[in-house]
Amino acid sequence: MAVNPTFAKWAKGFSGCDGGNLKGSIWLCGIEWGMGKDHDLAKEMTRSVSRPPQLYKTADDVLRSPEGNPYPFNRMFLKLVAAMRGRSVEDYIELASGQPFPFHRNSDYFKLNLFPVAFQKVSAALWDKHYRKATGLSSRSEYIQWCRENRFPAVRSWVRRGRPRLIVSVGLSEVENFKEAFGIKGQEHEEIIDRRRLAWFADETTLAAVVPFPTSPSGLNSNQAIQAFGDRLAEIMKPTRRSGTGSSSGPPARTGSDRPLTVSMSKASDSLSASDGWNQTYSNPQAGKQTEIIERALSDNPRTPEELAEIANLIADLDDYVKPKRVTQHLTYHHESLGGAERQAWSAKPDTTDPTLEWPLVLTEVNEAS
């Protein structure tokens, strides 16, 4: 059978993703959605998946289903993140309630699955009944192979665009598929932590860690085990000093001035830098203005002005609202050394006492409200 072109387009988009911020520094990846009821795949394929979805509307949605049932994968993930940040896993509730909450499109997190179709059960009869006609593929094994050849390249492009520092993947049986999908060719490492297996591999940008399922009897199902895994991942991601021919096995950590925001400069060859987190240029942007959106686009990952503009436009949910040139202007102005002349010129302006004005309105020809 020939693959259904509607399915092909849908499967190579952000189908099977819970969403969040593709540019977030920490991702959570599963194998596929599991659903406790029948679903109409043909109908699902009519929905647009050209952009990451936003399945979670509130922080509470991240932790439990509409029926009130807990989401073990999300809870395990947030506990891991809490542990990696040097906190107790029991602080995950506080992490979940932060703003923007995890997996919000403005957050530092993104959630996806290797495969797009949600399965209630796996059987040949079920495939024939529900999925054969919709996909144009004769069996689940044919579907898996099609995804490897066609969906995985799309996932690799997401990783290249997002450049996450960490991808937490769930399901040790799929280590090779995770490696192929992410395009990370680093050496695979295996460790036993609290009698449970951790697999990880990394390149110069991203660490991918594959952990056991939180729902299996021998899985990542206790606070003690999750704390131990989080502590170990934090160790792996620590910066490793290089000397001689030695090298670190994990991705290079970026701290302080080592976190470059590689911005092309017209008047200087230096690159800009900003620390991890929000509002790290220490400006005081007006809410809803371009400068505030640019500040929220900053993270600990190196970004070009084009990438930062893309993130800012996703945050603003407006096409082409923030231009790359605008990003460069804003970050140049707030750079400790490179922005000195611009700040001095601005302070000499007679209208600087007007608190409603911001520097770019004077030094640039930006038509949009800054």
N, C-alpha and C positions, 0 to 999 in steps of 0.2 A: 504494500500500500504506500502511496505517496503521502508525505507529511502534510497535514492541513496547514496552509499558509497563515491562517488566522492564529492557529496554535503556535506556529514558529515565531511569529512576531511577538505574541504575548509571552512566550517562554523566554525570549531573549531580552525582555524588558524586566521591570522590577516586580514581576510576579513572584509569589512566594516570600515576599519581604514584609516584615512588620513596619519597616521604615525608620525614620529618624533623620539624622544628618549624615549624608554621605561623606562629608568632610570631617566628621567627628574622629577623634583620635583613638577611640576604643569601639570595636565592633563585636557583636555576638552573632555567631553563625550556627544554625542547626542543619539537619539533613533535609528534612521536609516537614511541612505542616502535618500534624495528626488531627483529624476531626472526628468527633464522636457521632456524626450523623452523615447521611448521604448529602451530597452537594452537586449542583448542576455545573459541571466544568464548562460546557458550551456557553452558559450564561456568564460565568466568571471571565471567560476569554473576551467578552465584549467590553470589559472595563479597561480604561486607559491605564497603562503601566509605564508610561514614558518618563515619569518622575517617581522618586521614592514616595510611597504612601504615608499616611499618618493614621495608623490604626488606633493608637492610644490617644484618647482625648483628654484624659486627666492622669494625675500621678497614681490614683487608685486603680485605674485601668491597667497600669503596668504590673500591679501586684496580684490582681484577681480578675476572674472572668465576670461577665455581666450576671452570671448566676451566683457569684460569690465564691467560686472555687479558686484556690490559690494557683498561681502560675509558677511551678517549681523552677523552670528554666530561668525566668527573669529574676526570681528571688536568689537563686544560686549565683547568678551573674553579678548582681548588686552586692552580695556578700563578698564575692571575690574582689570586686573593685574596692570595697571598704577595707578589706585586709591588705590589699596592695598599697593603699594609702596610709598604712600604719595604724589602722583603727580596728576595733573589734567588729567581727561579722554582724554582731547584734545592732550595729549602727546603720544597717542597710536601709531601715525605714527612713531615717533622716536623709540618707542619700537619695532615696526615691522621691521624697517630698520637696527636693530642691527645685529651683526654677532657673532655667527651664527643666522640667522633669525628664528623666531618662527616656530616650527614643522619641522625644519631641524633635521636630525638624530644626529647632534652634539649639539643641543640646549637643553634647560632645560624644553622642552614642548613635550607633546605627545597628539595625538588626535585620538579618537576611537568612535565607536557606539555600543550600546547594541546589535543590531541585524545586521546581515551581508547583507541582501538583500536590494537593493535600489528599492523603489516603486514610480512609477509615480502617480498612484492612487491605492486605496484599494477597491476591489470588488471581489465577488465570481467568476464572469465571467472572470475578468482579471487574477485571480489566475489559473483558469483552462486553460486559453490560454497560459500563459507565464511561470508559475512556478510549476505546478503540476508534469509534467513529469521530469523537471530538479531536483526537490527536492525529489520526491517520496512521498511527503506529500499531503494529500487530500484537505487541506484548510489552510487558513492563521492562524486560531486559533490553528490548529494542529502544524503548523510551530512555532508559538510563544511558545507553550508548549515544543516542542522539544528543542528549544533554551534554555529555562530555565533549562532543565535537562541536556543538553549537551554542549552548548556554554558558559553558565554562569560559570561553573567550570573552563573553560579555561580562562575567564576574571579574575576570582579570582586568578588564578596562575600568571597572568600578574601583578596584584596588589601586590602579595607577592614578586615577583621578582623586580618590580620597586620601591616599597615602596614610592609612591608619598606622599608629604605632603598635597597636596590639589587636589581634583578632582572637577572641576566645571561641573555639569551636567545640561542639559537643557531639561525641560519638567516635570512640576509638577505632571502630571498625571501618571508618571512612577516612583514615589519615591520608592515604594516597590520593583520594578524590579531593580532599581539602588542599593538598599541596598543588595538585594540577589546576584546580579552580583558581587559587590565589596567584599562581605563577611564581611561587617562592621556591627557589632552587637550592636553598641552603641545606646543610647536612641535618638529617633528622636525629634528634636526641630523645632518649627515653629515660625516665626516672621513676622510682617507686617512692611515693610519699604517703605516709600513713596507710600503708598496705594497698595503695591505689596507684594506678599507672598514669603518668603524665607524659605526653609526647609534645615536642616543640621543635620548630625550625624557624629560621630567620634569614633575612637578607639585610642589606644596609639600611632599610627603611622600616620594615615591619617584622614583628615577632608574631608568629601564629602558634597558639597553644591549644592542644586538643585534650579535652578532659572527659572523664566518664559521665554518663547520664546521671542526673540527680535523682532519677526515679527508680533505678535498679538497686537490688539488695546490696550489691558490692560497689555501688556508684558513689558519686560525690553527694552524699545524702546526710552528712552531719556537719554541724558547725565546726567541730574540731578539724575535720578533713578539709573543709573549705578554707578555714583560717590558714592551715598549713600550705595549701596550694597557693593561696594569695600571697603569703609571705615569700614563697619560693619564686613566684613570678616576679615579684618586686625585686628580688635579688638578681634574677636573670636580666632584668631591664636596667639595672644600675649601670652607670658609665664604667667602662673598663679602660684603664690607661694603656696606651699602646707604646711599646718600646722595642727597639730593634726590629726583628721580623715578626714579633708576636702580634696577635690580633685578637679582638674580642669575638666571641661566637654569637652574640646577640646583636640586635640592631643598636646603632650608636645612640645613647641617651643624649638629650639636649637639655642643658641647664643654663640658666642665666644668659650670659652673652653668647653662649654656644648655640642659641636657637635663632639662626638667621632667618629673616624674612627677605628672601632674595628679590629685591626690587631694582629694576633697571633705573639708573639715575642719569639725568641729562647733564648735570653739572658736577658730578662726583662719581668716582668709581666704587666708592664704599657701598657695602650692602647695609640695609637697615636691620635692626634687631628689636625684639620685644619679648618680654617674659611670658611664661605660661599663664593663660587665663583671660578673663574679660577686662576691658578697659585698661590694658597694660601700658598704653602710652601716657596715661595719667592726664588725659584731657578731660574736659567736662562737657561732653556733647549734649545737645538738646535731644530729648527723647523723640524718636521717630524721624530724626534728621539723618542725612547720609552719614555724618560722622559717627553717630551712635551705631548705625548698622555696620559700618566698617570696624568699629571697635569690637562688636560682638562676633565678627568673623575671625578675629585673631585666635590662635591656639598655639600649642607648643610645636606644631609641625611647620617646617619651612614651606612657604607659599610664594608664588609669583604674584604680581599685582593682578594678573588676569584671573588666577585662581581665587584670590581674595575677593575680587569683584563678583565672581560667580557665586561664592558662598554668600556674600552680602545680598545679592539679588534673590537667592533662595530664601534668606531670612526675611527680606522685605516682601517676598512673594510678588515681585514685580520684575518684568523683563527689562534688562538693560537700564536699570535705574541708577546703579553705581557703575561708573566707568573705571577701567584700570588706572587711567591717568589720575583720577580723583583719589584712588587709594595711595598712589605714590606721593601726591601732594600732601595728604593728611599725615602720613607716616614720616615724611621728610620734615615737616614742620615740628613734629614732636620728638624727632631724634635729638639726642643730647647735644651732639656736635654739629651734625649736618644741618639742623634746623635753626642754628643760632642766628644766622643772618636774616632768615625769614621772620623769626620772632621779634628781632630788633626792629625790622622794617614795620612790622605790624604795630608794635608798641608806640612807634612814632606817629601813627595815624591819628588825626584829631578826633575821629569817631570811635576810638577804641573804648570809650566809656559806655557805649551802648551795649548792654549785656546780651542783646538779642542777635548781635552779629558774631560771625565766626570767621576766622582768618581766611578760608578759601574764597569767601565772597569778595574779598579785596584783592587777593593776589592772583586769582584765577578768573577765567571767563566761564563759569559754570552757570548754566541757565536754570537748572533745577534748584529748588530750595535746599540749602546745605543742611 
